Amino acid sequence: MLRVLTLFTGLVLVSACQEPPAPQQKVIRPIAWMQVQAEEMQQMRRLSGILAPVETARLSFEVPGKIASVSATLGEKVSKGQELARLDQRTFHLSVQSAEGQLDKANAALVEARNTYQRYTELLASGGISQSGYDNARAAFESAQSASKVAQTQLDIARKNLQDSILSAPYDGVITQRLIEPSQQIAAGQPGFEIEGEDGLEVHVLVPENLIQLLRRDQALDVHFPVAPDMVLQGQITELGTRAQNANTFPVTVLLNDTHPNLRAGMTAEVDFLVDAVGRTGFSGPGIRIPVSAISPDMGQGAFVFVYDEASGTVRKRTVQTEAIFNNTVYLSSGLNNGEIIAVAGVAHMHDGQQVTLQDNMVQVFN
């Protein structure tokens, strides 16, 4: 009996020496968050277009003839004034020589007619010739003047034709098409080359009728390229079409502010058109823009968000008025104020008055 009592006493003493269990600490959940701000309500429409050079032209000889040489090749970079091709020069040189001879002959006849006219003018004053003789001399002089002018014009035309028998680049650029070969007989105006200038690229895009009226000249836009998904270039509207084309679409030209060696005319480009939007209640003023993940549906009460209360360290449920959803972004017309902090993730597992902390290294303004 004494041994049992001793063992029981020892157990009581050991239990008395143990500390009581510590109270369980309350877990405070960190939340992903953002600080809201008011912005203009804008809708983004992405439309596909085609890249085109700012400068492009089809080059042709202004005179007919036989091609003597072609010095430019497909894809070659050329400079302004550089010779691209020339016609056989013999006929043009002969035309210049013939016109020069005709001008010399006409000028000689003009000198003789002028001298005769001056002499007859003096004789008429002294009564040495009749009026009809004087009139004939004056008519001959005027005719010689006209003949000289015609001969000079013919010479100018011959020289111009000689000059036009050489085809030159109108500006710095790249030859994108070569349509002629040596020894080929060519007509005036028949295309010989196509050239693209080096002044940059532009996008030709067709815009639907419900969007064209919302655009303005010089409006800044982002342009994307399927061949380079990570590339985004800035552009601006330079031309707005006023006549509808296929399917009631209007042509719009967007000039790229920069270019890239991998971009080529004829490639596909995608233009982001940002236009002012109107909400489902008719609201069109600045609204609060938040991600869709911050919104929770409220049965019978629309939608709500959780607003962080810095003083108490809790989130409060608040009803908001949604207006429009664009690309996972919601615009609100009421319910939030500039500068307030809201939860942007995991809101389905939150409740009103829940104590939380703000996660570190979070972007405070939603972009």
C-alpha positions as CSV (number, residue, x, y, z in Angstrom):
1,M,0.0,0.0,0.0
2,L,2.8,2.4,0.8
3,R,4.4,1.7,-2.7
4,V,1.2,2.6,-4.5
5,L,0.8,5.8,-2.5
6,T,4.3,6.8,-3.2
7,L,3.9,6.3,-7.0
8,F,0.6,8.3,-7.0
9,T,2.3,11.1,-5.1
10,G,5.1,11.2,-7.7
11,L,2.8,11.5,-10.6
12,V,0.9,14.4,-9.0
13,L,4.2,16.2,-8.4
14,V,5.3,15.7,-12.0
15,S,2.0,17.0,-13.4
16,A,2.2,20.0,-11.1
17,C,5.6,20.9,-12.5
18,Q,4.4,21.0,-16.2
19,E,3.5,24.5,-17.7
20,P,-0.1,25.0,-19.0
21,P,-0.4,24.9,-22.9
22,A,0.0,28.3,-24.6
23,P,-3.1,29.8,-26.2
24,Q,-3.4,29.2,-29.9
25,Q,-2.5,32.3,-32.0
26,K,-5.1,33.6,-34.5
27,V,-3.9,33.4,-38.1
28,I,-4.1,36.7,-39.9
29,R,-4.4,36.2,-43.7
30,P,-2.2,38.3,-46.1
31,I,-4.1,39.6,-49.1
32,A,-3.2,40.6,-52.6
33,W,-4.3,44.3,-53.0
34,M,-4.4,47.4,-55.1
35,Q,-5.0,51.1,-54.6
36,V,-7.8,52.2,-56.9
37,Q,-7.9,55.4,-59.0
38,A,-10.5,57.0,-61.3
39,E,-9.8,56.7,-65.1
40,E,-11.7,57.5,-68.3
41,M,-13.8,54.6,-69.4
42,Q,-12.2,53.2,-72.6
43,Q,-12.8,50.2,-74.7
44,M,-10.1,48.5,-76.7
45,R,-10.8,47.0,-80.2
46,R,-8.0,45.1,-81.9
47,L,-8.2,45.0,-85.7
48,S,-5.9,43.4,-88.2
49,G,-4.3,45.4,-91.0
50,I,-1.5,45.2,-93.5
51,L,1.9,46.8,-93.3
52,A,2.8,49.1,-96.2
53,P,5.6,51.5,-97.0
54,V,5.0,55.2,-96.5
55,E,6.5,55.8,-99.9
56,T,6.0,53.5,-102.8
57,A,5.9,54.0,-106.6
58,R,6.0,52.2,-109.9
59,L,8.7,53.7,-112.1
60,S,8.5,53.8,-115.9
61,F,10.2,55.5,-118.8
62,E,8.3,58.6,-120.2
63,V,9.5,57.8,-123.7
64,P,9.4,54.5,-125.7
65,G,12.5,52.7,-126.8
66,K,14.7,49.7,-126.6
67,I,16.3,48.9,-123.2
68,A,20.0,49.1,-123.5
69,S,20.9,48.3,-119.9
70,V,19.4,47.5,-116.5
71,S,21.6,48.3,-113.5
72,A,19.2,47.8,-110.5
73,T,18.3,44.4,-109.2
74,L,15.5,43.1,-107.0
75,G,16.0,43.9,-103.3
76,E,18.8,46.4,-104.0
77,K,19.0,49.5,-101.9
78,V,19.3,52.6,-104.2
79,S,19.9,56.3,-103.6
80,K,18.0,59.2,-104.9
81,G,19.1,60.0,-108.5
82,Q,20.9,56.7,-109.0
83,E,20.5,55.3,-112.5
84,L,18.3,52.2,-112.7
85,A,18.1,51.6,-116.4
86,R,18.5,53.3,-119.8
87,L,17.2,53.1,-123.3
88,D,19.2,53.0,-126.5
89,Q,20.6,56.5,-126.8
90,R,21.3,56.7,-130.5
91,T,17.8,57.8,-131.7
92,F,17.6,60.4,-128.9
93,H,21.0,61.9,-129.7
94,L,20.1,62.1,-133.4
95,S,16.8,63.9,-132.5
96,V,18.8,66.4,-130.5
97,Q,21.2,67.0,-133.3
98,S,18.4,67.4,-135.9
99,A,16.6,69.9,-133.6
100,E,19.8,71.9,-133.1
101,G,20.2,72.1,-136.9
102,Q,16.6,73.3,-137.3
103,L,17.1,75.9,-134.6
104,D,20.3,77.2,-136.3
105,K,18.5,77.4,-139.6
106,A,15.5,79.2,-138.0
107,N,17.7,81.7,-136.2
108,A,19.6,82.5,-139.4
109,A,16.3,83.2,-141.2
110,L,15.2,85.3,-138.2
111,V,18.3,87.5,-138.4
112,E,17.8,88.0,-142.1
113,A,14.1,88.9,-141.7
114,R,14.9,91.2,-138.8
115,N,17.5,93.1,-140.9
116,T,15.0,93.4,-143.8
117,Y,12.3,94.6,-141.6
118,Q,14.5,97.3,-140.0
119,R,15.7,98.5,-143.4
120,Y,12.1,98.7,-144.7
121,T,11.0,100.6,-141.7
122,E,13.6,103.3,-142.5
123,L,12.6,103.4,-146.2
124,L,9.0,103.7,-145.3
125,A,9.7,106.8,-143.3
126,S,11.6,108.4,-146.2
127,G,9.0,107.3,-148.8
128,G,11.4,104.9,-150.4
129,I,9.0,101.9,-150.4
130,S,5.3,101.3,-150.5
131,Q,3.1,100.4,-147.5
132,S,2.5,97.0,-148.9
133,G,6.2,96.3,-149.2
134,Y,6.7,97.3,-145.5
135,D,3.8,95.1,-144.4
136,N,5.3,92.1,-146.2
137,A,8.6,92.6,-144.5
138,R,7.0,92.9,-141.1
139,A,5.0,89.7,-141.7
140,A,8.1,87.9,-142.8
141,F,9.9,89.0,-139.6
142,E,7.0,87.9,-137.3
143,S,6.9,84.5,-139.1
144,A,10.6,84.1,-138.6
145,Q,10.2,84.8,-134.9
146,S,7.5,82.1,-134.6
147,A,9.6,79.6,-136.5
148,S,12.6,80.3,-134.2
149,K,10.4,79.7,-131.1
150,V,9.0,76.4,-132.6
151,A,12.6,75.2,-133.4
152,Q,13.7,76.0,-129.8
153,T,10.7,74.1,-128.4
154,Q,11.5,71.1,-130.6
155,L,15.1,71.2,-129.3
156,D,13.9,71.4,-125.7
157,I,11.6,68.4,-126.3
158,A,14.5,66.4,-127.9
159,R,16.7,67.1,-125.0
160,K,14.0,66.2,-122.5
161,N,13.4,62.9,-124.3
162,L,17.1,62.2,-124.1
163,Q,17.1,62.9,-120.4
164,D,13.9,60.7,-120.0
165,S,15.7,57.8,-121.7
166,I,17.5,57.3,-118.4
167,L,15.4,56.0,-115.5
168,S,16.6,57.2,-112.1
169,A,15.5,56.5,-108.5
170,P,13.2,59.3,-107.2
171,Y,14.3,58.8,-103.6
172,D,16.3,56.6,-101.4
173,G,14.7,53.2,-101.2
174,V,14.6,49.5,-102.0
175,I,13.7,47.9,-105.4
176,T,10.8,45.5,-104.7
177,Q,9.9,44.6,-108.3
178,R,12.0,44.5,-111.5
179,L,9.8,44.2,-114.6
180,I,12.2,44.9,-117.5
181,E,15.2,43.2,-119.1
182,P,17.9,44.4,-121.5
183,S,17.0,44.4,-125.3
184,Q,13.3,44.6,-124.4
185,Q,11.2,47.0,-126.4
186,I,9.2,49.1,-124.0
187,A,6.3,51.7,-124.3
188,A,6.1,55.0,-122.6
189,G,4.5,54.5,-119.2
190,Q,5.1,50.8,-119.0
191,P,6.2,49.9,-115.5
192,G,9.8,49.0,-115.1
193,F,10.4,48.9,-111.4
194,E,8.6,49.2,-108.1
195,I,10.4,51.0,-105.3
196,E,9.7,51.4,-101.6
197,G,11.0,54.4,-99.7
198,E,12.9,54.3,-96.4
199,D,10.7,56.7,-94.6
200,G,9.1,54.0,-92.5
201,L,6.0,51.8,-92.5
202,E,2.3,52.4,-92.0
203,V,-0.6,50.1,-91.4
204,H,-3.7,50.0,-93.6
205,V,-6.7,48.8,-91.6
206,L,-10.4,48.7,-92.3
207,V,-12.6,50.0,-89.4
208,P,-16.3,49.3,-88.8
209,E,-18.8,52.1,-89.1
210,N,-19.6,52.1,-85.4
211,L,-15.9,52.8,-84.6
212,I,-14.8,55.2,-87.3
213,Q,-16.8,58.1,-85.8
214,L,-14.9,57.7,-82.4
215,L,-11.4,58.1,-84.0
216,R,-9.5,61.2,-84.6
217,R,-6.5,62.2,-86.6
218,D,-3.1,62.0,-84.8
219,Q,-4.6,59.7,-82.2
220,A,-1.9,57.5,-80.6
221,L,-2.3,53.7,-80.8
222,D,-0.4,50.5,-80.0
223,V,0.5,48.1,-82.9
224,H,1.2,44.4,-82.5
225,F,2.7,41.9,-84.9
226,P,1.9,38.2,-85.1
227,V,5.4,37.5,-86.5
228,A,6.9,39.1,-83.3
229,P,4.5,38.6,-80.4
230,D,6.7,40.5,-77.9
231,M,7.0,43.6,-80.1
232,V,4.7,46.5,-79.6
233,L,5.3,49.8,-81.5
234,Q,3.6,53.1,-81.2
235,G,1.7,54.6,-84.1
236,Q,-0.7,57.5,-84.9
237,I,-3.6,57.9,-87.2
238,T,-2.7,59.9,-90.3
239,E,-5.7,59.2,-92.6
240,L,-9.3,58.6,-91.9
241,G,-11.4,57.4,-94.8
242,T,-14.7,59.2,-95.5
243,R,-16.2,56.6,-97.9
244,A,-17.2,53.1,-96.8
245,Q,-15.7,50.1,-98.6
246,N,-16.5,46.4,-98.2
247,A,-19.0,45.5,-95.5
248,N,-19.4,49.1,-94.5
249,T,-15.8,49.5,-93.3
250,F,-13.7,52.6,-93.6
251,P,-10.0,52.7,-94.5
252,V,-7.7,54.1,-91.8
253,T,-3.9,54.6,-92.1
254,V,-1.7,54.3,-89.0
255,L,1.9,55.6,-89.3
256,L,4.4,53.7,-87.1
257,N,6.6,56.0,-85.1
258,D,9.4,53.5,-85.3
259,T,10.2,50.3,-87.3
260,H,12.2,47.1,-87.0
261,P,14.5,45.2,-89.4
262,N,12.2,42.1,-89.1
263,L,9.1,44.0,-90.4
264,R,8.3,43.9,-94.1
265,A,5.6,45.4,-96.2
266,G,2.7,43.0,-96.6
267,M,3.0,41.5,-93.1
268,T,0.0,41.4,-90.8
269,A,-0.3,44.1,-88.1
270,E,-2.8,44.3,-85.3
271,V,-3.9,47.8,-84.1
272,D,-5.4,48.5,-80.7
273,F,-8.0,51.2,-80.9
274,L,-8.9,52.8,-77.6
275,V,-12.2,54.6,-77.6
276,D,-14.4,56.2,-75.0
277,A,-17.1,53.8,-73.8
278,V,-20.6,54.1,-72.3
279,G,-21.6,51.9,-69.3
280,R,-24.7,49.8,-69.1
281,T,-26.5,52.5,-67.1
282,G,-25.5,55.2,-69.5
283,F,-22.5,56.3,-67.4
284,S,-19.7,57.8,-69.5
285,G,-17.6,59.7,-67.0
286,P,-14.3,58.7,-65.3
287,G,-14.8,55.4,-63.3
288,I,-12.8,53.2,-61.0
289,R,-11.0,50.5,-62.9
290,I,-10.4,47.2,-61.1
291,P,-9.6,43.6,-62.1
292,V,-12.5,41.1,-62.5
293,S,-10.9,39.0,-59.7
294,A,-11.8,41.7,-57.2
295,I,-15.5,41.4,-57.8
296,S,-17.9,39.0,-56.0
297,P,-21.5,38.6,-56.9
298,D,-24.0,39.4,-54.2
299,M,-27.3,37.6,-54.5
300,G,-30.0,40.2,-55.1
301,Q,-27.6,43.1,-54.5
302,G,-25.5,43.3,-57.6
303,A,-21.7,43.0,-56.9
304,F,-19.4,43.9,-54.0
305,V,-15.7,44.2,-53.2
306,F,-13.7,44.0,-50.0
307,V,-12.3,47.4,-48.9
308,Y,-9.3,47.4,-46.5
309,D,-9.7,49.5,-43.4
310,E,-6.2,50.5,-42.2
311,A,-7.4,51.6,-38.8
312,S,-8.8,48.2,-37.8
313,G,-6.7,46.0,-40.2
314,T,-9.9,44.4,-41.5
315,V,-11.7,44.2,-44.9
316,R,-15.2,45.5,-45.2
317,K,-17.8,44.3,-47.7
318,R,-19.1,47.1,-49.9
319,T,-21.6,47.1,-52.8
320,V,-20.4,48.7,-56.1
321,Q,-22.0,49.6,-59.4
322,T,-20.4,47.8,-62.4
323,E,-20.7,49.5,-65.8
324,A,-18.5,47.6,-68.3
325,I,-16.0,44.8,-68.6
326,F,-13.1,45.1,-71.0
327,N,-10.3,42.5,-71.1
328,N,-10.7,41.3,-67.5
329,T,-11.1,44.8,-66.3
330,V,-14.3,46.1,-64.6
331,Y,-15.3,49.8,-64.6
332,L,-17.3,51.0,-61.6
333,S,-19.4,54.1,-61.5
334,S,-20.0,54.1,-57.7
335,G,-19.0,52.4,-54.5
336,L,-15.3,53.2,-54.4
337,N,-13.3,56.3,-53.9
338,N,-9.8,57.3,-55.2
339,G,-7.0,56.0,-53.1
340,E,-8.9,53.2,-51.3
341,I,-7.4,49.8,-51.0
342,I,-9.2,46.7,-52.1
343,A,-8.5,42.9,-52.2
344,V,-7.9,41.7,-55.7
345,A,-7.7,37.9,-55.2
346,G,-9.3,35.2,-53.1
347,V,-12.4,37.3,-52.3
348,A,-14.6,34.2,-52.5
349,H,-13.0,33.1,-49.2
350,M,-13.3,36.4,-47.3
351,H,-16.0,37.7,-45.0
352,D,-17.0,41.1,-43.8
353,G,-14.8,42.3,-40.9
354,Q,-12.1,39.7,-41.5
355,Q,-8.7,40.7,-40.1
356,V,-6.0,40.7,-42.8
357,T,-2.6,42.1,-43.6
358,L,-1.3,43.5,-46.9
359,Q,1.1,41.3,-48.9
360,D,4.5,42.9,-49.5
361,N,5.9,43.8,-52.9
362,M,2.5,44.3,-54.5
363,V,1.9,46.8,-57.2
364,Q,-0.3,49.4,-55.6
365,V,-2.0,50.8,-58.7
366,F,-3.6,48.4,-61.1
367,N,-2.4,48.7,-64.7
